[in-house]
Amino acid sequence: MSNSGITEIAYHFADASVPPDYHRSYRITVAAAEVRIVVGCYGKVLADETFPVTQEQFDDIKASLSRRRIMNCALTEDDGCTGGTGERISYRDDERELFSGEVYHCGGKDAGNLSGDIAAFAEDVKKLVPDLEKLLR
């Protein structure tokens, strides 16, 4: 996979159906000069922060897409499972979305069209957000 044209990468975590005090969904968007995180709880924005990143850090996240083998796979269904968590990874160039994939974790099974080491990729992205745990409280 060539990642030379990528100008923005997004990781989105959709939390399970839990009470508002515990529900935290978020989107982390990484570009060449900054990382932005938006944390929400059932549609209410709890945090919207931007932090600087270096070109080297951005290049590392682009390389992580290949290193973690992030790609689409054949779509699998969730068989009606409800209450799980979801993750979405996408990236774009200056004009359009180049890739998008989603996985839904429910009942000990994964469904969707996203494969690879999603957990490791998510950790690579989350490392760019200072005090992430504080923002998710």
N, C-alpha and C positions, 0 to 999 in steps of 0.2 A: 504494500500500500504506500503510495506517495502522499506525504502530508505537507508538501511544500506550499500548496495554495491555501491551506487552512489559516483563517484569521481569527476564529473564535471557536472555543470548545465549551460545551455546557454539560454539567452533570446535575440531574434532578433526582431528589429523593422524596417520595410520597409516603408519608407515615401511615400507619394502620389506623383503623377507626378506634380511637381511644378518647377518653375525656379531654376537653380542651387544655387542662393544666399540663397534660403530658404529650399532646399532639404537636409535632414539629416537622413540617415539610420544608424543604429548602431547595434552592437552585444556586449552583455555583457556576459562574461564567468566567472563563479565562481567556484573555486576549494578550497581545504582545506587551502591553504596558501595565495592565491591571487585572485584578481578580475582584469580582463582585459577588456578594452573597446576599440573597433575599430569603429571609426566614418567615414562614407564615404558619398560621393556625386557623384552619377552616376559613380561608379567604381573608383573614386579617393579617396585615404585614406587621411583624414583631420587630424585625431588624432589616435594614438595607444599608450595607456597608461596602466600601470599595477600598482596596489596598493595592499598593504598587507591586509589580512583579518585574523581573528582569527578562530580557529576551532569552537568556539561557534557561530560565525557569519555564517560560512558555514553550521553548523548543523541547524541553524534557517532557512536558505534558503531551505534546504532539507525538514524541517518540514512544511514550507510554501506551498510546493507542495500539501501536504495533507490538510492543513488548508484551502487553497484556492480552494480545490477540482479540481486541474488541472488533466484532464484526456482526453482521446479520446472520441469522440461521433460519431454518424453516419455522414458520409460525406454529406455536403450540398453544392449545386452549387451556383455560383455567378450570374447566369442568365445573363451573358454578361456585367455586370457592370464593368466600368473601372475608374481608377483614385483614387481608395481608398488607404487605408493603410493596412499593414499586420503585423502580429505578429507570431512568432514561438517560441515554448519552446521545448527544448530537454534536455535529460540527458543521461549520459553514465557511465559505469564502466571503469576499466582499459583497457578493450579489445574491447568493442562494444557499440553501441548506444542501450539503453534500452527503450527509449521513444522518440517520436517526434509527435508534433501536430502543426497545423497551423490554423489561422483564418484570413480572409480577410474582412475588414470593408469597405463597399461601399454602397452608396445610402441609408444609414440608416439601412442596413441589414448586418448580419454577415454570412459568408460562410466558410466552411472548416470542419476540424475534431477535433478541440480543444474546450474544454468547461471548465467551472469553472470561478472563479473570476480572470480573466486574468489581469485586470487593477490593482487589489490589489497585485497580485503576482509581476507584473512589478514594482510597487512602492517599494516592499520589496527588489527587486534586485537593483533598481536604487539608493536606499539609501546607498549602499556600495561604490558608485563612488563619491569621493570628487569633488565638483565643476562641477557636470554633466552639468549644464546649460551652463557653460563657454565652455566646450568641444563641445557642440552642436551648438555653434555660427558660 
